[in-house]
Amino acid sequence: MPNLNDLLTIIEGYIGGSKGFPFFPIILIGTGLFFTIYLKFPQFRFFKHALKVVRGKYDKPGEKGDASHFQALTTALSGTVGTGNIAGVALAIYLGGPAALFWMLVTAFLGMTTKFVEVTLSHKYRETDEQGFISGGPMYYMKNKLNMKWLAGFFAAMTIISSFGTGSLPQINSITNSLFSTFGFNKMLVGAILSILLAFVILGGIKRIAKVTEKLVPTMALIYFVGALAVIAYNYENIIPSFISIFTNVFSGTAAVGGFLGAGFSYALTKGVNRGLFSNEAGQGSAPIAHAAARTEEPVSEGMVAILEPFIDTIVICTLTGLVILSSGVWTEKLPNRFQSTDMIVMANQYDDSNKEDRTELIQFLGNQKKLPLFTGELKVENGAIENQVSIINARSIAENVLIYNTDGDLYSGKVKIEKGKSTSENGVYFQGNSLMHSAPLTAEAFSRSLLGDWGRWIVSIGLLLFAFSTAIAWAYYGGRSVTYLFGAKGVLPYRIIYCIGFFVASFADTTIIWTISGITIVLMALPNLVGILMLHKDMKTTMNTYWDKFKKEYPDEV
C-alpha cells in the first residue's frame, strides 16, 4: 500500500498533468493566451494606465467599497507574494531545472491578462453581505451571470480547502523550516507565536487586514529586492549563463548536471506552470476576492490594477530568486542537510551518478517511468555509518556521506527497519548527509553565496517570514468570504479558529506532503474559474470596450 504522500503525489500527478497528458498546464496557458489575443494584449496596452489607477488618480468620492485601489492591490499581493517567490522558485528549479523557471515566466506573462479578466468580472458582479461588507469573487459571477449555483458552490468549497493548501499550511511550514535551518529555532514555538499573531490580525476583518498589508508588502518586497540584487551582483560572471540556461532546453528538458539527475520537457512544463500559478495565482480565482473590496464603480479599472500583480510577483521577484539560485550554482550541489522522510528512499542496489546508465535509470525511476528494487529489511548501523550495500536517494539525488543520528544528536549504532525504501524504525533516528536541497533552504543557501555571507540567510528567513505571514493573512480573508457565501457570516469565526489551528499544526509537519497538497488544491480551485471566465469572454470584451469609450470622453487628454 502506498503511504499518504505517495498517494497524494499520484493524485497530483494526474490532475496536475505531470503524469500522462498535461491538460491543466495547457488549459491554464491556453486561457491566458486566448484572452491575450482576444483582448489585444492588455498587459501591454493598459500597463501605464494601471499605474495611474493604483495611485488613485481617477478616484471619485463616495464610491462603494471597503479598501482603496492600493490596499486591494497590496492585499492581493500579500496573498501571492509568499513562499512561491522564495521556496516555490527553488522547488521548481530543483524539480525541472532552469527550464521550469521559463514556464513560470510564461505563466506570469499570460497570467497578467487572466488576472485582468477574472478581477474585472468578479468586481462587476459583487454583492454586499448581511453585515454590510463587500463580497466578491468568481462564485458571484458564476451565480449572478452564469446562473450556475452548483459551480459557484464548488468553487467556494475549493477556495476554503485551498486556503489551507495554499495560504496556511505551506506558508507556516516554510517559515519554520527556514528559521530552524538558519537559527535552530524550535518549529512548534515559532508556530505557536505566529498563530497567535495571525489570529489577532484576521479576527479584525478586511479593514485591519488592509492596514497591515499596505505597510507589510512594500517593506518586505524592498528588503528582498535589495538582498537579491546583492547576490546577483556578487556572482555577476554567471548572470548571462544563468539567463541562457533558462531559455535553452525549454522543449527538450534539462540534462543532468552535478547532483541534478535531469528532467524532461513535460516535467519542467508542469512543475513550472504549477509553481508559477502557486506564486501569482493568476487564474486561480483568489485575487478577485480581495479586489472586490476596492472602492470603485468601474470593474475594469480594478481589473487593470490586477495586471500589475503577476508582473511584480513573478516576472520581477521570482526572476530575481531564480537568478540568485542559478548564478550561485547551488541548485546542482550536494549540500549538508538533515533528510526528511518523504524526500528519502533507500534503494536495494548501489548507484553512481557519474555513471550515465545509472543516471538514466534513476531519472526514469523518479519520473515513475521505471521500477527499481527498493530495500526492505534492516539497516545495520555502526557509529552512524550504514554497513549494508545500499544507496540513499534524498531530494532526487544520490546522497553522500550519510550518517544516522539518534534523537539526542549522537551517532547511532543498531538497526533501522526499512520497508519498501522507507524507514519504519521507531527508534526516533534521523539521516543526515550531503544531497540536493529544495524549497526555502535552497534559496537561503544561494543567498549566502555572496558578500552577505550568513546575512543572506537572514534576508531569506526574514523575507520568508514576512512574505508567508502576509499570504496566510490574505488567504484567511479569501476563505472567510467563501464561508460567507456558503454558510453566511455566522460561519466565519469557526473557520478562522480552525484556520489558525491548522496554521499551528503545519509548523512542524512534513514539507513534502504539504507542497503536494497545495498542488492538488490549486488545480481544483483554478479549473472552475477558468471555465467560467472563458464562458464570459464576450461579456468581458464588451465591459472593457464600454469602460474605455467612457474614459476617452471623460479624460480626452489621457488617451
DRENDO-764956 format. One record per residue (C-alpha): x, y, z; chain. Coordinates in Angstrom, 1 decimal. Layout:
(r (X; Y; Z); "A")
...
END
This chain:
(r (0.0; 0.0; 0.0); "A")
(r (1.4; 3.5; -0.9); "A")
(r (2.0; 5.9; 2.0); "A")
(r (0.0; 9.1; 2.3); "A")
(r (2.5; 11.2; 0.3); "A")
(r (2.8; 8.6; -2.4); "A")
(r (-1.0; 8.5; -2.8); "A")
(r (-1.2; 12.3; -2.8); "A")
(r (1.6; 12.5; -5.4); "A")
(r (-0.3; 10.1; -7.7); "A")
(r (-3.4; 12.3; -7.4); "A")
(r (-1.5; 15.5; -8.0); "A")
(r (0.3; 13.9; -11.0); "A")
(r (-2.9; 13.0; -12.8); "A")
(r (-4.9; 16.2; -12.1); "A")
(r (-1.9; 18.5; -12.4); "A")
(r (-0.7; 16.8; -15.6); "A")
(r (2.8; 15.6; -14.7); "A")
(r (1.6; 12.1; -15.4); "A")
(r (0.1; 11.4; -18.7); "A")
(r (-1.3; 14.3; -20.8); "A")
(r (-0.5; 17.8; -19.2); "A")
(r (-4.1; 19.0; -19.6); "A")
(r (-4.1; 21.5; -16.7); "A")
(r (-1.0; 23.5; -17.8); "A")
(r (-2.4; 23.6; -21.3); "A")
(r (-5.8; 24.8; -20.1); "A")
(r (-4.1; 27.5; -17.9); "A")
(r (-1.7; 28.7; -20.5); "A")
(r (-4.3; 28.4; -23.3); "A")
(r (-6.8; 30.5; -21.4); "A")
(r (-4.2; 33.3; -20.9); "A")
(r (-3.1; 33.1; -24.5); "A")
(r (-6.7; 33.2; -25.7); "A")
(r (-7.6; 36.3; -23.7); "A")
(r (-4.2; 38.0; -24.5); "A")
(r (-5.0; 37.7; -28.3); "A")
(r (-8.8; 38.3; -27.9); "A")
(r (-8.4; 41.5; -25.9); "A")
(r (-5.3; 42.6; -27.9); "A")
(r (-2.5; 42.3; -25.4); "A")
(r (-4.0; 44.3; -22.4); "A")
(r (-0.8; 43.6; -20.4); "A")
(r (1.0; 46.0; -22.7); "A")
(r (-1.8; 48.4; -23.6); "A")
(r (-3.0; 49.1; -20.1); "A")
(r (0.2; 48.8; -18.0); "A")
(r (0.8; 52.5; -17.8); "A")
(r (-2.8; 53.2; -17.1); "A")
(r (-2.9; 50.6; -14.3); "A")
(r (0.0; 52.5; -12.6); "A")
(r (-2.1; 55.7; -12.6); "A")
(r (-5.2; 53.9; -11.4); "A")
(r (-3.4; 52.3; -8.4); "A")
(r (-2.1; 55.7; -7.4); "A")
(r (-5.7; 56.9; -7.1); "A")
(r (-5.5; 59.4; -10.0); "A")
(r (-9.1; 58.7; -11.2); "A")
(r (-10.7; 58.0; -7.8); "A")
(r (-14.1; 59.7; -7.1); "A")
(r (-15.6; 60.4; -3.7); "A")
(r (-18.4; 58.3; -2.4); "A")
(r (-17.7; 55.1; -4.4); "A")
(r (-18.7; 51.8; -2.8); "A")
(r (-16.1; 49.6; -1.3); "A")
(r (-14.1; 48.7; 1.8); "A")
(r (-10.5; 49.4; 0.6); "A")
(r (-8.5; 51.7; -1.7); "A")
(r (-7.0; 50.5; -5.0); "A")
(r (-3.6; 50.4; -3.4); "A")
(r (-4.9; 48.5; -0.4); "A")
(r (-6.7; 46.0; -2.6); "A")
(r (-3.5; 45.5; -4.6); "A")
(r (-1.4; 45.0; -1.6); "A")
(r (-3.9; 42.7; 0.0); "A")
(r (-4.0; 40.6; -3.2); "A")
(r (-0.1; 40.8; -3.5); "A")
(r (0.2; 39.7; 0.1); "A")
(r (-1.7; 36.6; -1.0); "A")
(r (0.6; 36.0; -3.9); "A")
(r (4.0; 37.3; -2.8); "A")
(r (4.8; 34.5; -0.4); "A")
(r (6.6; 31.1; -0.3); "A")
(r (6.1; 30.7; -4.0); "A")
(r (8.6; 33.5; -4.6); "A")
(r (11.3; 32.0; -2.3); "A")
(r (10.5; 28.3; -1.7); "A")
(r (8.4; 27.8; -4.8); "A")
(r (11.0; 29.0; -7.3); "A")
(r (13.6; 26.9; -5.6); "A")
(r (11.3; 23.9; -5.8); "A")
(r (10.6; 24.4; -9.5); "A")
(r (14.3; 24.6; -10.4); "A")
(r (15.1; 21.7; -8.2); "A")
(r (12.4; 19.6; -9.9); "A")
(r (12.6; 20.8; -13.5); "A")
(r (15.8; 22.6; -13.9); "A")
(r (16.2; 26.2; -15.3); "A")
(r (13.6; 25.4; -18.0); "A")
(r (10.9; 25.3; -15.2); "A")
(r (11.6; 29.0; -14.5); "A")
(r (10.9; 29.8; -18.1); "A")
(r (7.4; 28.2; -17.8); "A")
(r (6.9; 30.2; -14.6); "A")
(r (7.6; 33.4; -16.6); "A")
(r (5.3; 32.3; -19.4); "A")
(r (2.5; 31.6; -16.9); "A")
(r (3.1; 35.1; -15.4); "A")
(r (3.1; 37.0; -18.7); "A")
(r (-0.2; 35.4; -19.8); "A")
(r (-1.5; 35.5; -16.3); "A")
(r (-1.4; 39.3; -16.4); "A")
(r (-4.3; 39.1; -18.8); "A")
(r (-6.0; 36.2; -17.0); "A")
(r (-6.0; 38.2; -13.8); "A")
(r (-7.3; 41.3; -15.6); "A")
(r (-10.3; 39.3; -16.8); "A")
(r (-11.1; 37.4; -13.6); "A")
(r (-10.9; 40.5; -11.4); "A")
(r (-13.0; 42.6; -13.8); "A")
(r (-15.8; 40.0; -14.0); "A")
(r (-15.8; 39.3; -10.2); "A")
(r (-15.9; 43.0; -9.4); "A")
(r (-18.7; 43.6; -11.8); "A")
(r (-21.0; 41.0; -10.1); "A")
(r (-20.0; 41.6; -6.5); "A")
(r (-22.6; 41.9; -3.7); "A")
(r (-22.9; 43.4; -0.2); "A")
(r (-23.2; 40.8; 2.6); "A")
(r (-25.5; 40.7; 5.6); "A")
(r (-23.0; 42.7; 7.7); "A")
(r (-22.6; 45.4; 5.1); "A")
(r (-19.2; 44.3; 3.7); "A")
(r (-18.5; 43.9; 0.0); "A")
(r (-18.4; 40.2; -1.1); "A")
(r (-17.0; 39.3; -4.5); "A")
(r (-15.1; 36.6; -6.3); "A")
(r (-15.7; 34.1; -9.1); "A")
(r (-18.5; 32.5; -7.2); "A")
(r (-20.6; 35.6; -7.6); "A")
(r (-20.3; 35.9; -11.4); "A")
(r (-21.0; 32.1; -11.6); "A")
(r (-24.1; 32.7; -9.6); "A")
(r (-25.3; 36.1; -10.8); "A")
(r (-24.3; 36.0; -14.5); "A")
(r (-23.9; 32.3; -15.5); "A")
(r (-26.8; 31.1; -13.2); "A")
(r (-24.6; 28.1; -12.2); "A")
(r (-25.0; 28.0; -8.5); "A")
(r (-23.6; 24.5; -8.3); "A")
(r (-20.3; 25.7; -9.9); "A")
(r (-20.2; 28.7; -7.6); "A")
(r (-20.7; 26.4; -4.6); "A")
(r (-18.0; 24.0; -5.8); "A")
(r (-15.6; 26.9; -6.4); "A")
(r (-16.3; 28.4; -2.9); "A")
(r (-15.7; 24.9; -1.3); "A")
(r (-12.4; 24.5; -3.2); "A")
(r (-11.4; 28.0; -2.1); "A")
(r (-11.9; 27.1; 1.6); "A")
(r (-9.8; 23.9; 1.1); "A")
(r (-7.2; 25.8; -0.9); "A")
(r (-7.0; 28.4; 1.8); "A")
(r (-5.3; 25.7; 3.8); "A")
(r (-3.4; 24.0; 0.9); "A")
(r (-2.1; 27.3; -0.4); "A")
(r (-2.4; 30.0; 2.2); "A")
(r (-2.0; 28.4; 5.6); "A")
(r (-0.1; 25.1; 5.6); "A")
(r (2.8; 25.7; 3.2); "A")
(r (3.4; 29.2; 4.4); "A")
(r (4.0; 28.5; 8.1); "A")
(r (5.8; 25.3; 7.1); "A")
(r (8.3; 27.2; 5.0); "A")
(r (8.7; 29.8; 7.8); "A")
(r (9.5; 27.3; 10.5); "A")
(r (11.8; 25.2; 8.2); "A")
(r (13.8; 28.3; 7.2); "A")
(r (14.1; 29.6; 10.8); "A")
(r (15.1; 26.2; 12.0); "A")
(r (17.8; 25.6; 9.4); "A")
(r (19.2; 29.2; 9.8); "A")
(r (18.9; 29.8; 13.5); "A")
(r (17.8; 26.5; 15.1); "A")
(r (14.5; 28.0; 16.3); "A")
(r (12.0; 25.4; 17.7); "A")
(r (9.4; 24.9; 15.0); "A")
(r (6.5; 24.4; 17.4); "A")
(r (7.3; 27.5; 19.4); "A")
(r (7.6; 29.6; 16.2); "A")
(r (4.3; 28.2; 15.0); "A")
(r (2.5; 29.0; 18.3); "A")
(r (3.7; 32.6; 18.3); "A")
(r (2.8; 33.3; 14.7); "A")
(r (-0.6; 31.5; 15.1); "A")
(r (-1.5; 34.0; 17.9); "A")
(r (-0.4; 37.0; 15.7); "A")
(r (-2.3; 35.6; 12.8); "A")
(r (-5.5; 35.3; 14.9); "A")
(r (-5.1; 38.9; 16.1); "A")
(r (-4.9; 40.2; 12.5); "A")
(r (-7.6; 38.1; 10.8); "A")
(r (-10.2; 38.5; 13.5); "A")
(r (-10.1; 42.2; 12.7); "A")
(r (-11.6; 41.7; 9.3); "A")
(r (-10.7; 43.2; 5.9); "A")
(r (-10.1; 46.8; 7.2); "A")
(r (-7.4; 45.6; 9.7); "A")
(r (-6.0; 43.2; 7.1); "A")
(r (-5.8; 46.0; 4.5); "A")
(r (-4.0; 48.3; 7.0); "A")
(r (-1.4; 45.6; 7.8); "A")
(r (-0.8; 44.5; 4.3); "A")
(r (-0.4; 48.0; 2.8); "A")
(r (2.6; 48.5; 5.1); "A")
(r (4.0; 44.9; 5.2); "A")
(r (4.0; 44.2; 1.4); "A")
(r (6.2; 47.2; 0.2); "A")
(r (8.6; 46.7; 3.2); "A")
(r (9.2; 43.0; 2.6); "A")
(r (9.5; 43.4; -1.2); "A")
(r (12.2; 46.2; -0.8); "A")
(r (14.2; 44.1; 1.7); "A")
(r (14.2; 41.1; -0.5); "A")
(r (14.8; 43.0; -3.7); "A")
(r (18.0; 44.7; -2.4); "A")
(r (19.3; 41.4; -1.0); "A")
(r (18.7; 39.5; -4.2); "A")
(r (20.5; 42.2; -6.3); "A")
(r (23.5; 42.0; -3.9); "A")
(r (23.8; 38.2; -4.5); "A")
(r (23.4; 38.5; -8.3); "A")
(r (26.0; 41.3; -8.4); "A")
(r (28.5; 39.2; -6.5); "A")
(r (28.0; 36.4; -9.0); "A")
(r (28.0; 38.8; -11.9); "A")
(r (30.1; 36.5; -14.2); "A")
(r (27.2; 33.9; -14.0); "A")
(r (24.4; 36.3; -14.9); "A")
(r (24.5; 35.7; -18.7); "A")
(r (25.0; 31.9; -18.5); "A")
(r (22.1; 31.8; -16.0); "A")
(r (19.8; 33.7; -18.4); "A")
(r (20.8; 31.5; -21.2); "A")
(r (20.1; 28.3; -19.1); "A")
(r (16.5; 29.5; -18.5); "A")
(r (15.7; 29.6; -22.3); "A")
(r (17.8; 26.7; -23.6); "A")
(r (16.4; 23.2; -23.5); "A")
(r (12.9; 24.6; -22.9); "A")
(r (11.4; 22.0; -25.2); "A")
(r (13.8; 19.2; -24.5); "A")
(r (14.2; 19.4; -20.8); "A")
(r (17.3; 20.0; -18.6); "A")
(r (20.2; 17.5; -18.9); "A")
(r (21.9; 16.0; -15.9); "A")
(r (24.5; 18.3; -14.3); "A")
(r (26.3; 18.0; -10.9); "A")
(r (23.9; 16.2; -8.5); "A")
(r (20.9; 17.1; -10.6); "A")
(r (19.9; 14.0; -12.5); "A")
(r (17.9; 15.7; -15.2); "A")
(r (14.3; 16.5; -16.1); "A")
(r (12.3; 16.1; -19.3); "A")
(r (10.1; 18.6; -21.1); "A")
(r (6.8; 17.5; -19.6); "A")
(r (8.1; 17.5; -16.1); "A")
(r (9.7; 21.0; -16.4); "A")
(r (6.5; 22.3; -18.0); "A")
(r (4.1; 21.0; -15.4); "A")
(r (6.3; 22.0; -12.4); "A")
(r (7.0; 25.4; -13.8); "A")
(r (3.3; 26.1; -14.6); "A")
(r (2.2; 24.7; -11.2); "A")
(r (4.8; 26.8; -9.3); "A")
(r (4.0; 29.8; -11.4); "A")
(r (0.4; 29.6; -10.6); "A")
(r (1.2; 29.0; -6.9); "A")
(r (3.3; 32.1; -7.0); "A")
(r (1.0; 34.6; -8.8); "A")
(r (-2.4; 32.8; -8.6); "A")
(r (-3.5; 34.1; -12.0); "A")
(r (-6.5; 32.0; -13.0); "A")
(r (-6.9; 30.5; -9.6); "A")
(r (-9.6; 33.0; -8.7); "A")
(r (-8.3; 34.1; -5.3); "A")
(r (-7.2; 37.7; -6.0); "A")
(r (-10.6; 38.7; -7.3); "A")
(r (-12.0; 38.2; -3.8); "A")
(r (-9.6; 40.9; -2.5); "A")
(r (-10.1; 43.2; -5.4); "A")
(r (-13.9; 43.1; -5.0); "A")
(r (-13.5; 45.2; -1.9); "A")
(r (-11.9; 48.1; -3.8); "A")
(r (-13.7; 51.5; -3.7); "A")
(r (-14.7; 51.9; -7.3); "A")
(r (-17.7; 51.6; -9.5); "A")
(r (-15.6; 50.7; -12.5); "A")
(r (-14.8; 47.0; -12.6); "A")
(r (-12.4; 47.4; -15.5); "A")
(r (-10.3; 49.9; -13.6); "A")
(r (-9.8; 47.4; -10.8); "A")
(r (-9.0; 44.7; -13.4); "A")
(r (-6.3; 46.9; -14.7); "A")
(r (-4.7; 47.2; -11.2); "A")
(r (-4.6; 43.4; -11.1); "A")
(r (-2.5; 43.4; -14.3); "A")
(r (0.4; 44.6; -12.1); "A")
(r (0.3; 41.6; -9.7); "A")
(r (1.8; 38.8; -11.8); "A")
(r (4.4; 41.3; -13.1); "A")
(r (5.5; 42.3; -9.6); "A")
(r (5.1; 38.8; -8.1); "A")
(r (6.6; 36.5; -10.8); "A")
(r (8.3; 38.5; -13.6); "A")
(r (10.2; 40.7; -11.1); "A")
(r (10.5; 38.8; -7.7); "A")
(r (10.6; 35.2; -9.0); "A")
(r (13.0; 36.1; -11.7); "A")
(r (15.3; 37.6; -9.1); "A")
(r (15.1; 34.5; -6.9); "A")
(r (15.7; 32.3; -9.9); "A")
(r (18.8; 34.3; -10.9); "A")
(r (20.1; 34.1; -7.3); "A")
(r (19.8; 30.3; -7.3); "A")
(r (21.2; 29.8; -10.8); "A")
(r (24.0; 32.3; -10.6); "A")
(r (25.2; 30.9; -7.3); "A")
(r (25.2; 27.3; -8.7); "A")
(r (23.7; 25.8; -5.5); "A")
(r (20.9; 24.0; -7.4); "A")
(r (23.3; 21.4; -8.7); "A")
(r (25.4; 21.0; -5.5); "A")
(r (25.0; 18.3; -2.8); "A")
(r (24.9; 20.2; 0.4); "A")
(r (24.9; 19.0; 4.1); "A")
(r (21.3; 18.7; 5.4); "A")
(r (19.0; 16.6; 7.5); "A")
(r (16.8; 14.4; 5.4); "A")
(r (13.1; 14.5; 5.5); "A")
(r (11.4; 11.0; 5.4); "A")
(r (9.3; 11.8; 2.3); "A")
(r (12.3; 13.0; 0.4); "A")
(r (14.4; 9.9; 1.1); "A")
(r (14.3; 6.5; -0.5); "A")
(r (16.6; 3.5; 0.4); "A")
(r (17.5; 1.6; -2.8); "A")
(r (18.4; -2.1; -2.8); "A")
(r (21.3; -1.6; -5.2); "A")
(r (24.2; 0.8; -5.3); "A")
(r (24.2; 3.6; -7.9); "A")
(r (26.8; 6.1; -9.1); "A")
(r (25.6; 9.5; -10.6); "A")
(r (28.8; 9.7; -12.6); "A")
(r (27.6; 6.7; -14.5); "A")
(r (25.4; 7.6; -17.4); "A")
(r (23.4; 4.3; -17.2); "A")
(r (22.7; 4.8; -13.5); "A")
(r (21.6; 8.4; -14.0); "A")
(r (19.2; 7.4; -16.8); "A")
(r (17.7; 4.6; -14.7); "A")
(r (17.3; 6.9; -11.7); "A")
(r (15.6; 9.7; -13.6); "A")
(r (13.2; 7.2; -15.1); "A")
(r (12.5; 5.8; -11.7); "A")
(r (11.9; 9.3; -10.2); "A")
(r (9.7; 10.1; -13.1); "A")
(r (7.6; 6.9; -12.4); "A")
(r (8.7; 5.6; -15.8); "A")
(r (10.6; 2.6; -14.5); "A")
(r (10.6; 0.4; -11.4); "A")
(r (13.8; -0.2; -9.5); "A")
(r (14.3; -2.5; -6.4); "A")
(r (13.7; -0.8; -3.1); "A")
(r (15.4; -2.0; 0.1); "A")
(r (13.3; -3.9; 2.6); "A")
(r (14.8; -5.2; 5.8); "A")
(r (17.1; -3.9; 8.5); "A")
(r (20.0; -1.4; 8.0); "A")
(r (23.0; -2.3; 10.2); "A")
(r (24.4; 0.8; 11.6); "A")
(r (27.7; 1.2; 13.4); "A")
(r (28.7; 4.5; 14.9); "A")
(r (26.3; 6.3; 12.4); "A")
(r (27.6; 4.5; 9.3); "A")
(r (25.4; 2.2; 7.2); "A")
(r (27.1; -1.2; 6.6); "A")
(r (24.6; -2.5; 4.0); "A")
(r (25.3; -2.2; 0.3); "A")
(r (22.6; 0.3; -0.5); "A")
(r (22.1; 3.7; -2.0); "A")
(r (20.2; 6.5; -0.3); "A")
(r (18.3; 8.8; -2.6); "A")
(r (17.4; 12.1; -1.0); "A")
(r (15.8; 15.1; -2.7); "A")
(r (16.1; 13.4; -6.1); "A")
(r (19.8; 12.9; -5.8); "A")
(r (22.2; 10.2; -4.6); "A")
(r (23.1; 11.1; -1.1); "A")
(r (26.7; 11.1; 0.1); "A")
(r (28.5; 10.9; 3.5); "A")
(r (25.2; 9.6; 5.0); "A")
(r (25.2; 9.2; 8.8); "A")
(r (22.4; 8.2; 11.1); "A")
(r (21.8; 10.0; 14.4); "A")
(r (19.6; 9.4; 17.5); "A")
(r (17.2; 11.9; 18.9); "A")
(r (20.0; 13.3; 21.2); "A")
(r (22.1; 14.2; 18.2); "A")
(r (24.6; 11.4; 18.8); "A")
(r (25.8; 8.9; 16.2); "A")
(r (23.5; 5.9; 16.2); "A")
(r (24.5; 2.3; 16.5); "A")
(r (22.0; -0.5; 16.0); "A")
(r (19.4; -1.5; 13.4); "A")
(r (17.0; 0.6; 11.4); "A")
(r (13.9; -1.0; 9.9); "A")
(r (13.2; -0.2; 6.2); "A")
(r (10.1; -1.3; 4.3); "A")
(r (9.9; -0.7; 0.5); "A")
(r (12.6; 2.0; 0.7); "A")
(r (11.0; 3.9; 3.6); "A")
(r (12.2; 4.0; 7.3); "A")
(r (9.7; 2.4; 9.7); "A")
(r (12.0; 2.5; 12.6); "A")
(r (10.5; 3.5; 16.0); "A")
(r (13.9; 4.5; 17.4); "A")
(r (13.5; 8.1; 16.5); "A")
(r (16.6; 8.2; 14.4); "A")
(r (17.3; 10.6; 11.6); "A")
(r (19.5; 10.6; 8.5); "A")
(r (21.9; 13.3; 7.6); "A")
(r (24.4; 13.8; 4.8); "A")
(r (25.1; 15.6; 1.5); "A")
(r (22.3; 15.8; -1.2); "A")
(r (20.5; 18.3; -3.3); "A")
(r (18.2; 20.7; -1.4); "A")
(r (14.9; 22.4; -2.3); "A")
(r (12.4; 25.0; -1.2); "A")
(r (13.4; 27.7; 1.3); "A")
(r (16.7; 26.1; 2.5); "A")
(r (18.0; 26.1; -1.1); "A")
(r (17.2; 29.8; -1.5); "A")
(r (18.8; 30.5; 1.8); "A")
(r (22.0; 28.7; 0.8); "A")
(r (22.0; 30.6; -2.5); "A")
(r (21.7; 34.0; -0.7); "A")
(r (24.7; 33.1; 1.5); "A")
(r (26.9; 32.8; -1.6); "A")
(r (27.9; 36.4; -1.7); "A")
(r (29.5; 39.2; 0.4); "A")
(r (26.4; 38.9; 2.6); "A")
(r (27.6; 35.5; 3.8); "A")
(r (25.3; 34.3; 6.6); "A")
(r (23.5; 37.6; 6.5); "A")
(r (22.0; 36.3; 3.3); "A")
(r (20.3; 33.6; 5.2); "A")
(r (18.8; 36.3; 7.5); "A")
(r (17.3; 38.1; 4.5); "A")
(r (15.7; 34.9; 3.3); "A")
(r (14.4; 34.0; 6.7); "A")
(r (13.0; 37.4; 7.4); "A")
(r (11.7; 37.9; 3.9); "A")
(r (10.1; 34.5; 4.1); "A")
(r (8.6; 35.3; 7.5); "A")
(r (7.0; 38.5; 6.2); "A")
(r (6.0; 37.1; 2.8); "A")
(r (4.5; 33.9; 4.1); "A")
(r (2.8; 35.5; 7.0); "A")
(r (1.1; 38.1; 4.8); "A")
(r (0.0; 35.4; 2.5); "A")
(r (-1.6; 33.5; 5.3); "A")
(r (-3.5; 36.7; 6.3); "A")
(r (-4.8; 37.2; 2.8); "A")
(r (-5.9; 33.6; 2.3); "A")
(r (-7.8; 33.7; 5.6); "A")
(r (-9.8; 36.5; 4.1); "A")
(r (-10.4; 34.6; 0.9); "A")
(r (-11.5; 31.5; 2.8); "A")
(r (-13.7; 33.7; 5.0); "A")
(r (-15.5; 35.2; 2.1); "A")
(r (-16.1; 31.7; 0.7); "A")
(r (-17.5; 30.6; 4.0); "A")
(r (-19.8; 33.6; 4.0); "A")
(r (-21.0; 32.7; 0.5); "A")
(r (-21.8; 29.1; 1.5); "A")
(r (-22.9; 29.4; 5.2); "A")
(r (-23.4; 33.1; 5.9); "A")
(r (-21.4; 35.3; 8.2); "A")
(r (-22.0; 33.1; 11.2); "A")
(r (-19.6; 30.5; 9.8); "A")
(r (-16.6; 32.9; 9.6); "A")
(r (-15.5; 32.8; 13.2); "A")
(r (-15.4; 29.0; 13.5); "A")
(r (-13.5; 28.9; 10.1); "A")
(r (-10.9; 31.4; 11.3); "A")
(r (-10.3; 29.4; 14.5); "A")
(r (-9.8; 26.2; 12.5); "A")
(r (-7.5; 28.1; 10.1); "A")
(r (-5.3; 29.2; 13.0); "A")
(r (-5.2; 25.7; 14.4); "A")
(r (-4.2; 24.3; 11.0); "A")
(r (-1.5; 27.0; 10.7); "A")
(r (0.0; 25.9; 14.0); "A")
(r (-0.1; 22.2; 13.2); "A")
(r (1.6; 22.7; 9.8); "A")
(r (4.5; 24.5; 11.5); "A")
(r (6.1; 21.1; 12.4); "A")
(r (4.6; 18.8; 9.8); "A")
(r (6.4; 17.3; 6.8); "A")
(r (7.3; 19.8; 4.0); "A")
(r (6.9; 17.4; 1.0); "A")
(r (3.3; 16.3; 1.9); "A")
(r (2.3; 20.0; 2.4); "A")
(r (3.6; 21.0; -1.0); "A")
(r (1.8; 18.0; -2.6); "A")
(r (-1.5; 19.1; -1.0); "A")
(r (-1.0; 22.6; -2.3); "A")
(r (-0.6; 21.3; -5.9); "A")
(r (-3.9; 19.5; -5.7); "A")
(r (-5.9; 22.3; -4.2); "A")
(r (-4.6; 24.8; -6.8); "A")
(r (-5.9; 22.8; -9.7); "A")
(r (-9.3; 22.0; -8.1); "A")
(r (-9.8; 25.8; -7.5); "A")
(r (-8.5; 27.0; -10.8); "A")
(r (-10.4; 24.8; -13.2); "A")
(r (-14.0; 26.0; -12.4); "A")
(r (-12.7; 29.6; -12.6); "A")
(r (-11.0; 29.1; -15.9); "A")
(r (-14.1; 27.5; -17.4); "A")
(r (-16.2; 30.4; -16.0); "A")
(r (-14.2; 33.3; -17.5); "A")
(r (-14.0; 31.5; -20.9); "A")
(r (-17.8; 31.3; -20.9); "A")
(r (-18.0; 35.1; -20.3); "A")
(r (-15.4; 36.1; -22.9); "A")
(r (-17.9; 38.3; -24.8); "A")
(r (-19.2; 39.9; -21.6); "A")
(r (-15.6; 40.7; -20.7); "A")
(r (-14.8; 42.3; -24.1); "A")
(r (-18.0; 44.4; -24.0); "A")
(r (-17.3; 45.6; -20.5); "A")
(r (-13.7; 46.6; -21.4); "A")
(r (-14.7; 48.5; -24.5); "A")
(r (-17.5; 50.3; -22.7); "A")
(r (-15.1; 51.4; -20.0); "A")
(r (-12.5; 52.6; -22.4); "A")
(r (-15.0; 54.6; -24.5); "A")
(r (-16.3; 56.3; -21.4); "A")
(r (-12.8; 57.0; -20.2); "A")
(r (-11.8; 58.6; -23.5); "A")
(r (-14.8; 61.0; -23.2); "A")
(r (-14.1; 61.9; -19.6); "A")
(r (-10.3; 62.2; -19.9); "A")
(r (-9.5; 63.0; -23.5); "A")
(r (-6.1; 64.3; -22.7); "A")
(r (-5.1; 61.0; -21.0); "A")
(r (-5.6; 58.9; -24.1); "A")
END
